[in-house]
């Protein structure tokens, strides 16, 4: 298994923290493994687990 640098380990811990915080809030964290600037996207969902309609200000 390849060794990870201190910076890589800190990055993975940061992503795990965000994933847990978003999940605890009842939303979905979608990580992007191949993107070097964006670590992921948060999908806001309602209590049934469905994505709500996008607000008009996002268009």
Secondary structure as a PSIPRED ss2 file (coil, helix, strand):
# PSIPRED VFORMAT (PSIPRED V4.0)

   1 X C   1.000  0.000  0.000
   2 X C   1.000  0.000  0.000
   3 X C   1.000  0.000  0.000
   4 X C   1.000  0.000  0.000
   5 X C   1.000  0.000  0.000
   6 X H   0.000  1.000  0.000
   7 X H   0.000  1.000  0.000
   8 X H   0.000  1.000  0.000
   9 X H   0.000  1.000  0.000
  10 X H   0.000  1.000  0.000
  11 X H   0.000  1.000  0.000
  12 X H   0.000  1.000  0.000
  13 X H   0.000  1.000  0.000
  14 X H   0.000  1.000  0.000
  15 X H   0.000  1.000  0.000
  16 X H   0.000  1.000  0.000
  17 X H   0.000  1.000  0.000
  18 X H   0.000  1.000  0.000
  19 X H   0.000  1.000  0.000
  20 X H   0.000  1.000  0.000
  21 X H   0.000  1.000  0.000
  22 X H   0.000  1.000  0.000
  23 X H   0.000  1.000  0.000
  24 X H   0.000  1.000  0.000
  25 X C   1.000  0.000  0.000
  26 X C   1.000  0.000  0.000
  27 X C   1.000  0.000  0.000
  28 X E   0.000  0.000  1.000
  29 X E   0.000  0.000  1.000
  30 X E   0.000  0.000  1.000
  31 X E   0.000  0.000  1.000
  32 X C   1.000  0.000  0.000
  33 X C   1.000  0.000  0.000
  34 X C   1.000  0.000  0.000
  35 X C   1.000  0.000  0.000
  36 X C   1.000  0.000  0.000
  37 X C   1.000  0.000  0.000
  38 X C   1.000  0.000  0.000
  39 X C   1.000  0.000  0.000
  40 X E   0.000  0.000  1.000
  41 X E   0.000  0.000  1.000
  42 X E   0.000  0.000  1.000
  43 X E   0.000  0.000  1.000
  44 X C   1.000  0.000  0.000
  45 X E   0.000  0.000  1.000
  46 X C   1.000  0.000  0.000
  47 X C   1.000  0.000  0.000
  48 X C   1.000  0.000  0.000
  49 X C   1.000  0.000  0.000
  50 X C   1.000  0.000  0.000
  51 X E   0.000  0.000  1.000
  52 X C   1.000  0.000  0.000
  53 X C   1.000  0.000  0.000
  54 X C   1.000  0.000  0.000
  55 X C   1.000  0.000  0.000
  56 X H   0.000  1.000  0.000
  57 X H   0.000  1.000  0.000
  58 X H   0.000  1.000  0.000
  59 X C   1.000  0.000  0.000
